Amino acid sequence: MVGTPRRRVLAAAATGSTLSLAGCSSLESDGTDSDGSTQTSDGESSGDGSGDDASATVALDIQSDLQAAQTDIQQRLQDGNLSQTEAQAEIRETQLDLLTEAASTVESYASDTEGLTVSQTNAQAGAVLVSGDAAAVLSVLDAGSVSALLAADEFPEPQQPATNDSTNDSTNESA
């Protein structure tokens, strides 16, 4: 089996998503834009949208920063300054901090870019859902900490924390 680097797979996915955003966002069969407005025969939108609205999932890239942090933590672990449990907790915390910072960078970029809005953020999964003018959505690739644009339906929904009720239910069923 050939080992394909993760970046190459993400780049290929980004290329496909970019092409679909650039070429197909206005090719809806019923003449309705994604915002619900309809296009007239001359291509103008009869609703309040521009007709070029698009949305995409932004994949955040923290790999190099995370790798540097892991190297530092691993060195401190080897030196005896951290326990294995502390090192694991610090890596998880660092990863979440880096993802949150990367998501904030994209959100800041979107607020400074006309025609681009952040619809949803899932920092734990390293994804931000953006929408707006197709050109503005594509321009998010210029923001820092972005590795790829994916289809909007690829946005990972935030995980719901487990509740004690479900734990109790499964305990009662097995008894």
MODELLER restraints for C-alpha pairs under 7 A, 6 or more apart:
rsr = mdl.restraints
at = mdl.atoms
rsr.add(forms.Gaussian(group=physical.xy_distance, feature=features.Distance(at['CA:10:A'], at['CA:148:A']), mean=6.13, stdev=0.5))
rsr.add(forms.Gaussian(group=physical.xy_distance, feature=features.Distance(at['CA:11:A'], at['CA:148:A']), mean=6.35, stdev=0.5))
rsr.add(forms.Gaussian(group=physical.xy_distance, feature=features.Distance(at['CA:13:A'], at['CA:150:A']), mean=6.56, stdev=0.5))
rsr.add(forms.Gaussian(group=physical.xy_distance, feature=features.Distance(at['CA:14:A'], at['CA:148:A']), mean=5.02, stdev=0.5))
rsr.add(forms.Gaussian(group=physical.xy_distance, feature=features.Distance(at['CA:14:A'], at['CA:149:A']), mean=4.85, stdev=0.5))
rsr.add(forms.Gaussian(group=physical.xy_distance, feature=features.Distance(at['CA:14:A'], at['CA:150:A']), mean=5.70, stdev=0.5))
rsr.add(forms.Gaussian(group=physical.xy_distance, feature=features.Distance(at['CA:17:A'], at['CA:149:A']), mean=6.35, stdev=0.5))
rsr.add(forms.Gaussian(group=physical.xy_distance, feature=features.Distance(at['CA:17:A'], at['CA:150:A']), mean=5.37, stdev=0.5))
rsr.add(forms.Gaussian(group=physical.xy_distance, feature=features.Distance(at['CA:17:A'], at['CA:151:A']), mean=5.77, stdev=0.5))
rsr.add(forms.Gaussian(group=physical.xy_distance, feature=features.Distance(at['CA:18:A'], at['CA:138:A']), mean=6.96, stdev=0.5))
rsr.add(forms.Gaussian(group=physical.xy_distance, feature=features.Distance(at['CA:18:A'], at['CA:149:A']), mean=6.82, stdev=0.5))
rsr.add(forms.Gaussian(group=physical.xy_distance, feature=features.Distance(at['CA:21:A'], at['CA:54:A']), mean=6.58, stdev=0.5))
rsr.add(forms.Gaussian(group=physical.xy_distance, feature=features.Distance(at['CA:21:A'], at['CA:134:A']), mean=6.54, stdev=0.5))
rsr.add(forms.Gaussian(group=physical.xy_distance, feature=features.Distance(at['CA:22:A'], at['CA:134:A']), mean=6.61, stdev=0.5))
rsr.add(forms.Gaussian(group=physical.xy_distance, feature=features.Distance(at['CA:25:A'], at['CA:52:A']), mean=6.46, stdev=0.5))
rsr.add(forms.Gaussian(group=physical.xy_distance, feature=features.Distance(at['CA:25:A'], at['CA:54:A']), mean=6.19, stdev=0.5))
rsr.add(forms.Gaussian(group=physical.xy_distance, feature=features.Distance(at['CA:26:A'], at['CA:51:A']), mean=6.49, stdev=0.5))
rsr.add(forms.Gaussian(group=physical.xy_distance, feature=features.Distance(at['CA:26:A'], at['CA:52:A']), mean=6.16, stdev=0.5))
rsr.add(forms.Gaussian(group=physical.xy_distance, feature=features.Distance(at['CA:31:A'], at['CA:38:A']), mean=5.52, stdev=0.5))
rsr.add(forms.Gaussian(group=physical.xy_distance, feature=features.Distance(at['CA:31:A'], at['CA:39:A']), mean=5.53, stdev=0.5))
rsr.add(forms.Gaussian(group=physical.xy_distance, feature=features.Distance(at['CA:32:A'], at['CA:38:A']), mean=4.34, stdev=0.5))
rsr.add(forms.Gaussian(group=physical.xy_distance, feature=features.Distance(at['CA:32:A'], at['CA:39:A']), mean=6.34, stdev=0.5))
rsr.add(forms.Gaussian(group=physical.xy_distance, feature=features.Distance(at['CA:33:A'], at['CA:51:A']), mean=5.83, stdev=0.5))
rsr.add(forms.Gaussian(group=physical.xy_distance, feature=features.Distance(at['CA:34:A'], at['CA:53:A']), mean=6.74, stdev=0.5))
rsr.add(forms.Gaussian(group=physical.xy_distance, feature=features.Distance(at['CA:35:A'], at['CA:49:A']), mean=6.39, stdev=0.5))
rsr.add(forms.Gaussian(group=physical.xy_distance, feature=features.Distance(at['CA:37:A'], at['CA:45:A']), mean=6.58, stdev=0.5))
rsr.add(forms.Gaussian(group=physical.xy_distance, feature=features.Distance(at['CA:37:A'], at['CA:46:A']), mean=6.05, stdev=0.5))
rsr.add(forms.Gaussian(group=physical.xy_distance, feature=features.Distance(at['CA:37:A'], at['CA:47:A']), mean=4.21, stdev=0.5))
rsr.add(forms.Gaussian(group=physical.xy_distance, feature=features.Distance(at['CA:37:A'], at['CA:48:A']), mean=6.79, stdev=0.5))
rsr.add(forms.Gaussian(group=physical.xy_distance, feature=features.Distance(at['CA:37:A'], at['CA:49:A']), mean=6.52, stdev=0.5))
rsr.add(forms.Gaussian(group=physical.xy_distance, feature=features.Distance(at['CA:38:A'], at['CA:45:A']), mean=5.79, stdev=0.5))
rsr.add(forms.Gaussian(group=physical.xy_distance, feature=features.Distance(at['CA:38:A'], at['CA:46:A']), mean=5.47, stdev=0.5))
rsr.add(forms.Gaussian(group=physical.xy_distance, feature=features.Distance(at['CA:38:A'], at['CA:47:A']), mean=6.17, stdev=0.5))
rsr.add(forms.Gaussian(group=physical.xy_distance, feature=features.Distance(at['CA:39:A'], at['CA:45:A']), mean=4.28, stdev=0.5))
rsr.add(forms.Gaussian(group=physical.xy_distance, feature=features.Distance(at['CA:39:A'], at['CA:46:A']), mean=5.69, stdev=0.5))
rsr.add(forms.Gaussian(group=physical.xy_distance, feature=features.Distance(at['CA:40:A'], at['CA:46:A']), mean=6.47, stdev=0.5))
rsr.add(forms.Gaussian(group=physical.xy_distance, feature=features.Distance(at['CA:45:A'], at['CA:51:A']), mean=5.47, stdev=0.5))
rsr.add(forms.Gaussian(group=physical.xy_distance, feature=features.Distance(at['CA:52:A'], at['CA:133:A']), mean=5.49, stdev=0.5))
rsr.add(forms.Gaussian(group=physical.xy_distance, feature=features.Distance(at['CA:52:A'], at['CA:134:A']), mean=5.69, stdev=0.5))
rsr.add(forms.Gaussian(group=physical.xy_distance, feature=features.Distance(at['CA:53:A'], at['CA:132:A']), mean=5.01, stdev=0.5))
rsr.add(forms.Gaussian(group=physical.xy_distance, feature=features.Distance(at['CA:53:A'], at['CA:133:A']), mean=4.62, stdev=0.5))
rsr.add(forms.Gaussian(group=physical.xy_distance, feature=features.Distance(at['CA:53:A'], at['CA:134:A']), mean=5.62, stdev=0.5))
rsr.add(forms.Gaussian(group=physical.xy_distance, feature=features.Distance(at['CA:54:A'], at['CA:131:A']), mean=5.57, stdev=0.5))
rsr.add(forms.Gaussian(group=physical.xy_distance, feature=features.Distance(at['CA:54:A'], at['CA:132:A']), mean=5.52, stdev=0.5))
rsr.add(forms.Gaussian(group=physical.xy_distance, feature=features.Distance(at['CA:54:A'], at['CA:133:A']), mean=6.00, stdev=0.5))
rsr.add(forms.Gaussian(group=physical.xy_distance, feature=features.Distance(at['CA:54:A'], at['CA:134:A']), mean=5.05, stdev=0.5))
rsr.add(forms.Gaussian(group=physical.xy_distance, feature=features.Distance(at['CA:54:A'], at['CA:137:A']), mean=6.90, stdev=0.5))
rsr.add(forms.Gaussian(group=physical.xy_distance, feature=features.Distance(at['CA:55:A'], at['CA:130:A']), mean=5.50, stdev=0.5))
rsr.add(forms.Gaussian(group=physical.xy_distance, feature=features.Distance(at['CA:55:A'], at['CA:131:A']), mean=3.99, stdev=0.5))
rsr.add(forms.Gaussian(group=physical.xy_distance, feature=features.Distance(at['CA:55:A'], at['CA:132:A']), mean=6.40, stdev=0.5))
rsr.add(forms.Gaussian(group=physical.xy_distance, feature=features.Distance(at['CA:55:A'], at['CA:137:A']), mean=6.74, stdev=0.5))
rsr.add(forms.Gaussian(group=physical.xy_distance, feature=features.Distance(at['CA:55:A'], at['CA:152:A']), mean=5.62, stdev=0.5))
rsr.add(forms.Gaussian(group=physical.xy_distance, feature=features.Distance(at['CA:56:A'], at['CA:129:A']), mean=5.81, stdev=0.5))
rsr.add(forms.Gaussian(group=physical.xy_distance, feature=features.Distance(at['CA:56:A'], at['CA:130:A']), mean=5.57, stdev=0.5))
rsr.add(forms.Gaussian(group=physical.xy_distance, feature=features.Distance(at['CA:56:A'], at['CA:131:A']), mean=6.48, stdev=0.5))
rsr.add(forms.Gaussian(group=physical.xy_distance, feature=features.Distance(at['CA:56:A'], at['CA:149:A']), mean=6.18, stdev=0.5))
rsr.add(forms.Gaussian(group=physical.xy_distance, feature=features.Distance(at['CA:56:A'], at['CA:150:A']), mean=5.70, stdev=0.5))
rsr.add(forms.Gaussian(group=physical.xy_distance, feature=features.Distance(at['CA:56:A'], at['CA:151:A']), mean=5.05, stdev=0.5))
rsr.add(forms.Gaussian(group=physical.xy_distance, feature=features.Distance(at['CA:56:A'], at['CA:152:A']), mean=4.13, stdev=0.5))
rsr.add(forms.Gaussian(group=physical.xy_distance, feature=features.Distance(at['CA:57:A'], at['CA:127:A']), mean=6.36, stdev=0.5))
rsr.add(forms.Gaussian(group=physical.xy_distance, feature=features.Distance(at['CA:57:A'], at['CA:128:A']), mean=5.66, stdev=0.5))
rsr.add(forms.Gaussian(group=physical.xy_distance, feature=features.Distance(at['CA:57:A'], at['CA:129:A']), mean=4.52, stdev=0.5))
rsr.add(forms.Gaussian(group=physical.xy_distance, feature=features.Distance(at['CA:57:A'], at['CA:130:A']), mean=6.37, stdev=0.5))
rsr.add(forms.Gaussian(group=physical.xy_distance, feature=features.Distance(at['CA:57:A'], at['CA:149:A']), mean=5.67, stdev=0.5))
rsr.add(forms.Gaussian(group=physical.xy_distance, feature=features.Distance(at['CA:57:A'], at['CA:150:A']), mean=4.89, stdev=0.5))
rsr.add(forms.Gaussian(group=physical.xy_distance, feature=features.Distance(at['CA:57:A'], at['CA:151:A']), mean=5.75, stdev=0.5))
rsr.add(forms.Gaussian(group=physical.xy_distance, feature=features.Distance(at['CA:57:A'], at['CA:152:A']), mean=4.88, stdev=0.5))
rsr.add(forms.Gaussian(group=physical.xy_distance, feature=features.Distance(at['CA:57:A'], at['CA:154:A']), mean=6.50, stdev=0.5))
rsr.add(forms.Gaussian(group=physical.xy_distance, feature=features.Distance(at['CA:57:A'], at['CA:155:A']), mean=5.50, stdev=0.5))
rsr.add(forms.Gaussian(group=physical.xy_distance, feature=features.Distance(at['CA:58:A'], at['CA:127:A']), mean=5.45, stdev=0.5))
rsr.add(forms.Gaussian(group=physical.xy_distance, feature=features.Distance(at['CA:58:A'], at['CA:128:A']), mean=5.03, stdev=0.5))
rsr.add(forms.Gaussian(group=physical.xy_distance, feature=features.Distance(at['CA:58:A'], at['CA:129:A']), mean=6.13, stdev=0.5))
rsr.add(forms.Gaussian(group=physical.xy_distance, feature=features.Distance(at['CA:58:A'], at['CA:146:A']), mean=6.68, stdev=0.5))
rsr.add(forms.Gaussian(group=physical.xy_distance, feature=features.Distance(at['CA:58:A'], at['CA:148:A']), mean=6.00, stdev=0.5))
rsr.add(forms.Gaussian(group=physical.xy_distance, feature=features.Distance(at['CA:58:A'], at['CA:149:A']), mean=4.78, stdev=0.5))
rsr.add(forms.Gaussian(group=physical.xy_distance, feature=features.Distance(at['CA:58:A'], at['CA:150:A']), mean=6.29, stdev=0.5))
rsr.add(forms.Gaussian(group=physical.xy_distance, feature=features.Distance(at['CA:59:A'], at['CA:126:A']), mean=6.07, stdev=0.5))
rsr.add(forms.Gaussian(group=physical.xy_distance, feature=features.Distance(at['CA:59:A'], at['CA:127:A']), mean=4.93, stdev=0.5))
rsr.add(forms.Gaussian(group=physical.xy_distance, feature=features.Distance(at['CA:59:A'], at['CA:128:A']), mean=6.90, stdev=0.5))
rsr.add(forms.Gaussian(group=physical.xy_distance, feature=features.Distance(at['CA:59:A'], at['CA:146:A']), mean=5.97, stdev=0.5))
rsr.add(forms.Gaussian(group=physical.xy_distance, feature=features.Distance(at['CA:59:A'], at['CA:147:A']), mean=5.60, stdev=0.5))
rsr.add(forms.Gaussian(group=physical.xy_distance, feature=features.Distance(at['CA:59:A'], at['CA:148:A']), mean=5.14, stdev=0.5))
rsr.add(forms.Gaussian(group=physical.xy_distance, feature=features.Distance(at['CA:59:A'], at['CA:149:A']), mean=6.15, stdev=0.5))
rsr.add(forms.Gaussian(group=physical.xy_distance, feature=features.Distance(at['CA:60:A'], at['CA:102:A']), mean=6.43, stdev=0.5))
rsr.add(forms.Gaussian(group=physical.xy_distance, feature=features.Distance(at['CA:60:A'], at['CA:126:A']), mean=5.11, stdev=0.5))
rsr.add(forms.Gaussian(group=physical.xy_distance, feature=features.Distance(at['CA:60:A'], at['CA:127:A']), mean=5.86, stdev=0.5))
rsr.add(forms.Gaussian(group=physical.xy_distance, feature=features.Distance(at['CA:60:A'], at['CA:145:A']), mean=5.56, stdev=0.5))
rsr.add(forms.Gaussian(group=physical.xy_distance, feature=features.Distance(at['CA:60:A'], at['CA:146:A']), mean=4.69, stdev=0.5))
rsr.add(forms.Gaussian(group=physical.xy_distance, feature=features.Distance(at['CA:60:A'], at['CA:147:A']), mean=5.62, stdev=0.5))
rsr.add(forms.Gaussian(group=physical.xy_distance, feature=features.Distance(at['CA:61:A'], at['CA:145:A']), mean=4.82, stdev=0.5))
rsr.add(forms.Gaussian(group=physical.xy_distance, feature=features.Distance(at['CA:61:A'], at['CA:146:A']), mean=5.28, stdev=0.5))
rsr.add(forms.Gaussian(group=physical.xy_distance, feature=features.Distance(at['CA:61:A'], at['CA:147:A']), mean=5.03, stdev=0.5))
rsr.add(forms.Gaussian(group=physical.xy_distance, feature=features.Distance(at['CA:62:A'], at['CA:98:A']), mean=6.39, stdev=0.5))
rsr.add(forms.Gaussian(group=physical.xy_distance, feature=features.Distance(at['CA:62:A'], at['CA:99:A']), mean=6.69, stdev=0.5))
rsr.add(forms.Gaussian(group=physical.xy_distance, feature=features.Distance(at['CA:62:A'], at['CA:145:A']), mean=6.40, stdev=0.5))
rsr.add(forms.Gaussian(group=physical.xy_distance, feature=features.Distance(at['CA:66:A'], at['CA:95:A']), mean=6.35, stdev=0.5))
rsr.add(forms.Gaussian(group=physical.xy_distance, feature=features.Distance(at['CA:70:A'], at['CA:91:A']), mean=6.53, stdev=0.5))
rsr.add(forms.Gaussian(group=physical.xy_distance, feature=features.Distance(at['CA:73:A'], at['CA:87:A']), mean=6.26, stdev=0.5))
rsr.add(forms.Gaussian(group=physical.xy_distance, feature=features.Distance(at['CA:76:A'], at['CA:82:A']), mean=6.01, stdev=0.5))
rsr.add(forms.Gaussian(group=physical.xy_distance, feature=features.Distance(at['CA:77:A'], at['CA:83:A']), mean=6.29, stdev=0.5))
rsr.add(forms.Gaussian(group=physical.xy_distance, feature=features.Distance(at['CA:77:A'], at['CA:84:A']), mean=6.93, stdev=0.5))
rsr.add(forms.Gaussian(group=physical.xy_distance, feature=features.Distance(at['CA:77:A'], at['CA:87:A']), mean=6.71, stdev=0.5))
rsr.add(forms.Gaussian(group=physical.xy_distance, feature=features.Distance(at['CA:96:A'], at['CA:124:A']), mean=6.24, stdev=0.5))
rsr.add(forms.Gaussian(group=physical.xy_distance, feature=features.Distance(at['CA:99:A'], at['CA:123:A']), mean=5.43, stdev=0.5))
rsr.add(forms.Gaussian(group=physical.xy_distance, feature=features.Distance(at['CA:99:A'], at['CA:124:A']), mean=6.79, stdev=0.5))
rsr.add(forms.Gaussian(group=physical.xy_distance, feature=features.Distance(at['CA:99:A'], at['CA:126:A']), mean=5.73, stdev=0.5))
rsr.add(forms.Gaussian(group=physical.xy_distance, feature=features.Distance(at['CA:100:A'], at['CA:123:A']), mean=5.30, stdev=0.5))
rsr.add(forms.Gaussian(group=physical.xy_distance, feature=features.Distance(at['CA:102:A'], at['CA:145:A']), mean=5.52, stdev=0.5))
rsr.add(forms.Gaussian(group=physical.xy_distance, feature=features.Distance(at['CA:103:A'], at['CA:123:A']), mean=6.24, stdev=0.5))
rsr.add(forms.Gaussian(group=physical.xy_distance, feature=features.Distance(at['CA:103:A'], at['CA:128:A']), mean=6.60, stdev=0.5))
rsr.add(forms.Gaussian(group=physical.xy_distance, feature=features.Distance(at['CA:105:A'], at['CA:144:A']), mean=6.58, stdev=0.5))
rsr.add(forms.Gaussian(group=physical.xy_distance, feature=features.Distance(at['CA:106:A'], at['CA:143:A']), mean=6.15, stdev=0.5))
rsr.add(forms.Gaussian(group=physical.xy_distance, feature=features.Distance(at['CA:107:A'], at['CA:118:A']), mean=6.29, stdev=0.5))
rsr.add(forms.Gaussian(group=physical.xy_distance, feature=features.Distance(at['CA:109:A'], at['CA:143:A']), mean=6.23, stdev=0.5))
rsr.add(forms.Gaussian(group=physical.xy_distance, feature=features.Distance(at['CA:110:A'], at['CA:116:A']), mean=5.31, stdev=0.5))
rsr.add(forms.Gaussian(group=physical.xy_distance, feature=features.Distance(at['CA:110:A'], at['CA:117:A']), mean=5.56, stdev=0.5))
rsr.add(forms.Gaussian(group=physical.xy_distance, feature=features.Distance(at['CA:110:A'], at['CA:118:A']), mean=6.58, stdev=0.5))
rsr.add(forms.Gaussian(group=physical.xy_distance, feature=features.Distance(at['CA:111:A'], at['CA:117:A']), mean=6.77, stdev=0.5))
rsr.add(forms.Gaussian(group=physical.xy_distance, feature=features.Distance(at['CA:115:A'], at['CA:132:A']), mean=5.25, stdev=0.5))
rsr.add(forms.Gaussian(group=physical.xy_distance, feature=features.Distance(at['CA:115:A'], at['CA:133:A']), mean=5.37, stdev=0.5))
rsr.add(forms.Gaussian(group=physical.xy_distance, feature=features.Distance(at['CA:115:A'], at['CA:136:A']), mean=6.04, stdev=0.5))
rsr.add(forms.Gaussian(group=physical.xy_distance, feature=features.Distance(at['CA:116:A'], at['CA:130:A']), mean=6.90, stdev=0.5))
rsr.add(forms.Gaussian(group=physical.xy_distance, feature=features.Distance(at['CA:116:A'], at['CA:131:A']), mean=5.86, stdev=0.5))
rsr.add(forms.Gaussian(group=physical.xy_distance, feature=features.Distance(at['CA:116:A'], at['CA:132:A']), mean=4.70, stdev=0.5))
rsr.add(forms.Gaussian(group=physical.xy_distance, feature=features.Distance(at['CA:116:A'], at['CA:133:A']), mean=6.50, stdev=0.5))
rsr.add(forms.Gaussian(group=physical.xy_distance, feature=features.Distance(at['CA:116:A'], at['CA:136:A']), mean=5.58, stdev=0.5))
rsr.add(forms.Gaussian(group=physical.xy_distance, feature=features.Distance(at['CA:116:A'], at['CA:137:A']), mean=6.31, stdev=0.5))
rsr.add(forms.Gaussian(group=physical.xy_distance, feature=features.Distance(at['CA:117:A'], at['CA:130:A']), mean=5.61, stdev=0.5))
rsr.add(forms.Gaussian(group=physical.xy_distance, feature=features.Distance(at['CA:117:A'], at['CA:131:A']), mean=5.42, stdev=0.5))
rsr.add(forms.Gaussian(group=physical.xy_distance, feature=features.Distance(at['CA:117:A'], at['CA:132:A']), mean=6.13, stdev=0.5))
rsr.add(forms.Gaussian(group=physical.xy_distance, feature=features.Distance(at['CA:118:A'], at['CA:129:A']), mean=5.92, stdev=0.5))
rsr.add(forms.Gaussian(group=physical.xy_distance, feature=features.Distance(at['CA:118:A'], at['CA:130:A']), mean=4.40, stdev=0.5))
rsr.add(forms.Gaussian(group=physical.xy_distance, feature=features.Distance(at['CA:118:A'], at['CA:131:A']), mean=6.37, stdev=0.5))
rsr.add(forms.Gaussian(group=physical.xy_distance, feature=features.Distance(at['CA:119:A'], at['CA:129:A']), mean=5.42, stdev=0.5))
rsr.add(forms.Gaussian(group=physical.xy_distance, feature=features.Distance(at['CA:119:A'], at['CA:130:A']), mean=5.43, stdev=0.5))
rsr.add(forms.Gaussian(group=physical.xy_distance, feature=features.Distance(at['CA:119:A'], at['CA:131:A']), mean=6.55, stdev=0.5))
rsr.add(forms.Gaussian(group=physical.xy_distance, feature=features.Distance(at['CA:120:A'], at['CA:128:A']), mean=5.98, stdev=0.5))
rsr.add(forms.Gaussian(group=physical.xy_distance, feature=features.Distance(at['CA:120:A'], at['CA:129:A']), mean=5.05, stdev=0.5))
rsr.add(forms.Gaussian(group=physical.xy_distance, feature=features.Distance(at['CA:121:A'], at['CA:127:A']), mean=6.23, stdev=0.5))
rsr.add(forms.Gaussian(group=physical.xy_distance, feature=features.Distance(at['CA:121:A'], at['CA:128:A']), mean=4.45, stdev=0.5))
rsr.add(forms.Gaussian(group=physical.xy_distance, feature=features.Distance(at['CA:121:A'], at['CA:129:A']), mean=6.16, stdev=0.5))
rsr.add(forms.Gaussian(group=physical.xy_distance, feature=features.Distance(at['CA:122:A'], at['CA:128:A']), mean=6.09, stdev=0.5))
rsr.add(forms.Gaussian(group=physical.xy_distance, feature=features.Distance(at['CA:122:A'], at['CA:158:A']), mean=6.01, stdev=0.5))
rsr.add(forms.Gaussian(group=physical.xy_distance, feature=features.Distance(at['CA:125:A'], at['CA:156:A']), mean=6.86, stdev=0.5))
rsr.add(forms.Gaussian(group=physical.xy_distance, feature=features.Distance(at['CA:127:A'], at['CA:155:A']), mean=6.72, stdev=0.5))
rsr.add(forms.Gaussian(group=physical.xy_distance, feature=features.Distance(at['CA:129:A'], at['CA:152:A']), mean=6.70, stdev=0.5))
rsr.add(forms.Gaussian(group=physical.xy_distance, feature=features.Distance(at['CA:129:A'], at['CA:155:A']), mean=6.55, stdev=0.5))
rsr.add(forms.Gaussian(group=physical.xy_distance, feature=features.Distance(at['CA:130:A'], at['CA:137:A']), mean=6.76, stdev=0.5))
rsr.add(forms.Gaussian(group=physical.xy_distance, feature=features.Distance(at['CA:131:A'], at['CA:137:A']), mean=6.28, stdev=0.5))
